[in-house]
Each structure stands twice: as structure tokens, then as C-alpha cells.
């Protein structure tokens, strides 16, 4: 299956904000290898999401008590550069039929433009008790999340 039209500029990788996923140096070295999640290892590819898919992916896979307390890391990945050098396939999800980008290889720092730790339940002011949809919307409004 081919990439959607229009092709996104960025796609996103979500990682738990727990060991062994924490400790990424900033700025991110180009040779830095991001560890795969257990789901990535089980499925044989790195799960990625478009901006549109982020809220549902966060809600479905990152709503445990630990995720709510510690948050998650979201990596902003340059899709054009990644797909030029690595194998990225757009494949349909068995659960909802949507096409998601899957990386067949290792995600390294050279393709990651930024990293943010997102927290949903613990915030101040208008973040407190926010849904993942609210958190994503706020980051879109700030200009950090882009298509």
C-alpha cells in the first residue's frame, strides 16, 4: 500500500516514558538508536502514527496508570528523509482498517527532529485531567505537531 496523499511531512513514534526508553541525549545524536517496544518486537516492525492517528493510538495503547503518571515520549520523525533511506510500508490495521506507517528497521536519531514528553493526567491549569485528544490539540496549536 502506498503513502497517503498528501504525503505527511512528519510521522510520530510513541514510546513509554520509562526505562529503557528514557535517557535520550538532547540534541539527539544521528547515530542514536531508539529501542523498540515489545509490540514492535512482536510484530517485526516499528509502529508509527500520523498526526491524525496520534490521539487514538495514545488512547488505545497508552492509558495505563503508569502511562498516566509518567507520561509518554513522542518522537517527531521526518517522513521524507526516513522513507528515502529506510523501508517504510503503509499497512492496514487489523483493528480499525486505517493505514499506518511501519518502519522495517531501526529508528535512529538522524531521522528524528525532536522529542517531547507528554503527560495527560498530571498537569496544571487547563492540562489537569486532559484527554490525549486535548494534549494533541494543544501541541498542534503550539506548532510542535505538524502534518
NORGIHU-V586181 format. One line per field, one symbol per residue. ss: DSSP state (2 for helix, 1 for strand, 0 for the rest). phi: phi as a letter, one per 20 degrees, with the letter a starting at -180 (. if undefined). psi: psi as a letter, one per 30 degrees, with the letter a starting at -180 (. if undefined). Layout:
ss = ???
phi = ???
psi = ???
This chain:
ss = 000000000111111100000000000000001000022222200110102222222222200022222201111111222222201111110000001111110001222111111100000022200002222222222200000
phi = .effdffffcccddcfecfeeenffdffffefdefeffffffenbefcceggeggfffffdccfgffffencddeedffgffffdcecdecfffecmfedfceeqeedgfdeeaccedcdedbcmfegmfefffffffffffnfecf
psi = klllklkkeklkkkklhlkgflgkkklkkffkkkkkleeeeefglkkllleefeeeeeeefhgleeeeefalkkkjkjeeeefffljjkjkkkfefflkkkkkiakjlfffjflkkkkkeejalbffkglleeeeeeeeeefgekl.
